[in-house]
Structure formats: structure tokens, C-alpha cells
């Protein structure tokens, strides 16, 4: 495929945008080469500025559950835009989507809408600290909760040490209140809690990780965290920005039967527009201003375009009783086909899958946490990525990202993808 127009646009962008992109992974630094500049998208496909068509497996990093340019969302956004794009005032739309979300998700009474997943997670941490009157949090290596200072923390030396910043601009003072744990390692979390008794406000986790590839929780892990939090008066925060309304109507709480104290949303809940949300039971949410002392605000929070898009998306998900099963079956079909194609060509790999999330790791051992994810053969992944791209298949330009399946994918699309994997595997 030719990418002349994308290459020219990237050179132009680098003159006025840091790195030429507004989010780092888009720059293709992890895989090399020039990023593809999208021009349009429809259903399961995205089209670049050079006129190339790609079967899309990132789907705007998750929200396009029903495909790009899903007609009910597009029509609702157009109609709303004609009536104004922002008011800075309450609207009936906000109440309507809030009522629907609360009805669909277990264990929440109230929800507040914000503008991004980062903002949702940042606000959830502040709320947890305000509610518990404690300052420290535990997060997990490899889980990404946005670029708020509290979350950009690397590991310290040992299980009970403080975290250290892994981005300039994050102060040691902020980092000292973030403790880093190993994903899927309950004993490690228990040690952190014991070493910081009565100091931990919250444990925040992607209940299914999506930022070190797709990594499901091992049996008993989420349940163990729930009991640990209950025993030590710690709030359990599920970051369901990726998984909310994707893996089940009620997210991982419904899928795994484990209740969180606070849940963060993004992606699907906005129908593809910039939006986030966080939700909890009444006694926690009532601590937020204007009811309580924990301050959180945003001029564009509850923006009518985002609200109407999210409302149409959630209505479609709730009414389509077969959606989640179709998504899971398509993902399983893809998993089987990719596995057979790679095995046929002797390519060492492991595949993780849950619901409509899947990732291919070029590693001979199972991938259950960040350390095991990091052992994958990155050079093989780079070759695989560019081989698939040249076959018209767009996957995440990083070995540490999940693929997201959309219901718009046909089995013909899946077969085309599997055939591409087989051809690419011959050259790896």
C-alpha cells in the first residue's frame, strides 16, 4: 500500500503539534514507520488519506462497539447540533442517560458525567480520598488510568516501597501517595495493605486490563480484592473506561459478579464522542459538590452532543439482547483462526481473550501481568504489525494494547483477517 499523503501530513503536523500527534501512541514510535492519517470510517472499516481501506481492530480504542458512523448516533448528533452544541446549563438529556446507565450497571445509585476517562479516574480518586479521609492509593503496574499525576507512577524497589514518578512534571510528593502492585497477585496487594495500615483510601484497577494487551483477572483475584477492601475500609475502584458496556451491559461487575465501590466509564458511554463518567452508591456520590465538600466541575461536562450520542449507544446495547453473544462469538472465531495460522507457521505466541477484547503476544509463556507482557518479542510484533497493515488490517500500533471487536465486522472480514495473518506469519 502507498501512504504518500499520510507521510506528507505527518511531516506537516510535526511542525505545529508535538510529535505530530495529540496522543503519543498514534506516532507509531513503538512499531516504526509513518502513522496512517484517517479520513473517514464506516462500519468495520477506516479509510486513510491515500484512499486505502483497512479492517479496523482498534475502533477508536474501544467505543465503536456497533461500528463507525452508527446511524442512530450520527443522526442524533446532527439533530442536536442544530439546536446548539453547548449550553453550560443542565439538560434533560443528562438525566435521561444517567437514569439509563444507573439501570444497566449494578451497585450504583448516581453517576456524574465528565469529559474523558482520565478525568473520570482522577475525580474518582479525589472522591475516594474525601470519603475515607485517607491519602494513599494502590494501582497496578501496566494498568493505565489516564495521565493524571497520581497514575504516572513506576515501581519502587520491593513490594512495600513508595512509587516514583515515571514522567517529568510528576512530583515526588504526589508519587509517595501511590503504591504500585502486581496485577493478578493478591498476596502482593495484601502486603502493601499491611505495610500501610489505615492509610489507603482506594485500590484502583482495570478489572480486565487493556493497556498491557488484554489480560483477564485470574480466578479469585477480583473477589480477593473485594474482600480485602471490605476488611480494611478501602474503596475498590473499577476503571471500566474500556470494559464498561462492552463486556456486558453492566460491565465487569456484571460479568464477574464482583461489586466495586466506584466505577469509571468512558469510550462506549459516549458513543465515540469525548466523554467520561464515574458512579457509585448514594453515600459516596453525595460527598460531591454541590451536595458535599469534594469539589469537581467542568464547563463541558454533560455536553449535549456527547450525551445524545451516548444515550443512543446505550439504548442500542440494552435493547439488543444478542449483541454480547455475537461479539463474543466473533472474537472467539478470530482467536481460533489466528491461533491456527500462527501455529501452522511455527510462530511462538499466546493469545488472551475475554468477551470482545483480544490480544496477540509473541511470547511462549502465559501473559498475566505487566512483567510477563513485557517479555514478548517486540521485533516480531513490529513485523507483524506492518505486515498486517500492508494487508489492509489495522491493529493497535503497540504490543501493549488490546484489539477491540465491533459488531459491524462480518465473518468475511474475520476470514480476510485470518488469511492475512497466515500470509504475514510466513515471513516472520
C-alpha positions, 0 to 999 in steps of 0.5 A: 500500500502507498501512504504518500499523503499520510507521510506528507501530513505527518511531516506537516503536523510535526511542525505545529503539534508535538510529535505530530500527534495529540496522543503519543501512541498514534506516532507509531514510535513503538512499531516504526514507520509513518502513522496512517492519517484517517479520513473517514470510517464506516462500519468495520472499516477506516479509510486513510488519506491515500484512499486505502481501506483497512479492517479496523481492530482498534475502533477508536480504542474501544467505543465503536462497539456497533461500528463507525458512523452508527446511524442512530448516533450520527443522526442524533448528533446532527439533530442536536447540533442544530439546536446548539452544541453547548449550553453550560446549563443542565439538560434533560438529556443528562438525566435521561442517560444517567437514569439509563446507565444507573439501570444497566450497571449494578451497585450504583445509585448516581453517576456524574458525567465528565469529559474523558476517562482520565478525568473520570479516574482522577475525580474518582480518586479525589472522591475516594480520598474525601470519603475515607479521609485517607491519602494513599492509593494502590494501582497496578503496574501496566494498568493505565488510568489516564495521565493524571499525576497520581497514575504516572507512577513506576515501581519502587524497589520491593513490594512495600516501597513508595512509587516514583514518578515515571514522567517529568512534571510528576512530583515526588510528593504526589508519587509517595501517595501511590503504591504500585502492585502486581496485577493478578497477585493478591498476596502482593496487594495484601502486603502493601495493605499491611505495610500501610495500615489505615492509610489507603483510601482506594485500590484502583484497577482495570478489572480486565486490563487493556493497556498491557494487551488484554489480560483477564483477572485470574480466578479469585483475584477480583473477589480477593480484592473485594474482600480485602477492601471490605476488611480494611475500609478501602474503596475498590475502584473499577476503571471500566473506561474500556470494559464498561458496556462492552463486556456486558451491559453492566460491565465487569461487575456484571460479568464477574459478579464482583461489586466495586465501590466506584466505577469509571466509564468512558469510550462506549458511554459516549458513543465515540464522542469525548466523554467520561463518567464515574458512579457509585452508591448514594453515600459516596456520590453525595460527598460531591459538590454541590451536595458535599465538600469534594469539589469537581466541575467542568464547563463541558461536562454533560455536553449535549452532543456527547450525551445524545450520542451516548444515550443512543449507544446505550439504548442500542446495547440494552435493547439488543439482547444478542449483541454480547453473544455475537461479539463474543462469538466473533472474537472467539472465531478470530482467536481460533483462526489466528491461533491456527495460522500462527501455529501452522507457521511455527510462530511462538505466541499466546493469545488472551481473550475475554468477551470482545477484547483480544490480544496477540503476544509473541511470547511462549509463556502465559501473559498475566501481568505487566512483567510477563507482557513485557517479555514478548518479542517486540521485533516480531510484533513490529513485523507483524504489525506492518505486515498486517497493515500492508494487508489492509488490517489495522491493529493497535500500533503497540504490543501493549494494547488490546484489539477491540471487536465491533459488531459491524465486522462480518465473518468475511472480514474475520476470514480476510483477517485470518488469511492475512495473518497466515500470509504475514506469519510466513515471513516472520 
